[in-house]
Amino acid sequence: MTTEKPEPPNLPKTLREPLARQPPDRLDQVSAYADQLARWKRTEREREATETRKRDSISEDEQTDLEERGISIDPTDYEGVATSGAYITIKETKPGYKYYYWRGGREIPGRTSISHLSIQNI
């Protein structure tokens, strides 16, 4: 065991200084709590990611429908698409018909490009 005080990690002063003033038993408690909290946060983050993937994913039927309509779900097919200021609008023109269009607004300053996707009978 070393007799030199350990170098503190890169922590904010408001966290580092109060820790340095704690007795060894309290530091053991803080260490155990920090380990438990870190494990819980990792588990919670994974649970939330799983829920988000489940919520945002499409069903096999939806995937088949998109493939039959020639709409790719492969992200590499959209590498050249603007990721900022672009969106797809879906409007129901009449019951059972939806109009989809793409709007990318950051490619040319002051201009907006619009690409019409399709009108689908749902």
N, C-alpha and C positions, 0 to 999 in steps of 0.2 A: 504494500500500500504506500502510495506517495504521501509525502508530508507537505507538498506544495498545493496551494489552493488551485482548483481546476479553472481553466479558462471558460468563461460563460459562453453559451451559444449566442448566435446573433438574434437576440430577443429585444423587444422594446424595453426601454429603461423602466417603464412603469410596471413591467412584469419581472424583470431581472433583479432590480434592487430589493423589492419586498421578499423575493425568494432567498436572497443572500442573507437576510436578517433572521431567517427561520431556524429553529433548532432541528437537529438531525431527525428526531421522530416525526416532526411535522413534514419535513422534506420527504421522508419515506411515504407518508400518507399522500402528499401531493403527487409523488411519482406514481404510486399505485393508481390514483384517480386519473392522472393524465394518460396512463396506459389504457385503462378501461374506457375513458372518454374517446381516445383515438380509435380503438376497436369499434366502439359503437358508431362513431361518425363514419368510418369506412363502410360498415354494414348498412347504415342508413343511406349513404350516398349510392351504394350498389342497389338497394331496394328502390330508391327513387329513379335511378337510371333504368331499371327493369320495368317499372311502371310506365315511365315515359316511352320506352321502346314499344311496350305493349299498346299504349294509347295511340301512339303516332304511326304504328305499322298498319299496313293494309292487309285485308283478308286475301286468301287464295283466289276467291271469286273476283275480287276487285283487281288483283294482279292479272288474272286471265283476261278480264274485260279490257284493261289498259293495253295488254299485249295484242289482243285481237284488233284494237283500234289503232295499233301502230305507235303507241305512246310508250317511250322507254322509261323504265324505272332505274336504269343504270346511271349512277351519279357521274361516271366518266363521260357520258354523252352530253353533259351540261357544263363541262369545264370552262367553256368560253362565255358562259352566261354571267351577266353582271349579278353580283350578290348583294349589292347595295342599291336601294331605291328601286328594286324591281319586284313585281308581284303579279299574280294571276287573279283576275276578277272573274267571278262566275255570276251570271245573271240569268234568271229564269224569264225568258221572253214571253212564254205562254205556258200554261200548265203542261208539264211533261217534257218541255224543251229547255235545255240549258245552253247558254252561250258563254264560251270560255275565251278570254283573251289575256295575252301577256303584255305587260307594260314594263319596259326597262327605261328608267329615267335618268341614268347617270352617264350614259355613254357619250352623248354630245351635249355640252353645256347649252341650256336654253331650249333643247328639243327633247321630245319624248318619242320613242319608237313604240309602235303598237303592232303586235302580230296576232292575228285572229287565229285561234286554234280550231274551233269547230262548234257546230250546233248539234247537240245530241238529243235524241228522243230517249227519255229515261223511263 
